[in-house]
Amino acid sequence: MTYGLEAQIEELRAELRNADPAERAEIAAELEQARAELASMITVADDAHAAEPPQ
């Protein structure tokens, strides 16, 4: 699931580079939201991994 989100982030970064000034704020907000969601997913996965007992 993170792969799709990472791809979306890359697409938004490319859009931001080529966006006109009227669109930049909207794209930047979408990019920030996607980055925050990815960070949250990584934190949850790390926490779940740390909670597993060693084998």
N, C-alpha and C positions, 0 to 999 in steps of 0.2 A: 504494500500500500504506500510505503514511503517513496517508492520509485516514481509513481504517478505524480505525487506531490513535488518531488524534486524536478521532474520534467516540467510541471506547471511553473515552478519558480524560474527555471531557465527561460521558458517562453515569455514570462512577464518581464524578466530582465532584458531580453531582446526587444520587446515592445517598448520598454521604457527608454532604451537608447534611441529609438527611432520615432518616438511620440512627439506630437506637437505640444506646445505649452498648455493648451486647454485640456489635454488628456493626461498630462504627466501626474497630476495630483491623484487622480482616480487610479491609475495604474500603480503608482507608488503605494497607495493604501492597500490595494489588492496584494501586492508583493509582500508588504509587511505582514498582512494577515496570513498569507501562505507560509511565510517563514516562521511565524509564531506557532502555527498549527504543526509544522514539521518539528520544531523544537519540543513541543508538547508530546508529540508521538514518540520522539526519541527518548524523552525523560520517562515516559510510561514504560517503554520497552526495557530501558536500563533498570528501572525499579523492579520490574517483573523478573528480569534475569538475576538481579541481586538477591531476590527473595527465594530463589530456588535453592534447595539444599545441595551441597556438593556431592558428587557421585564417586 
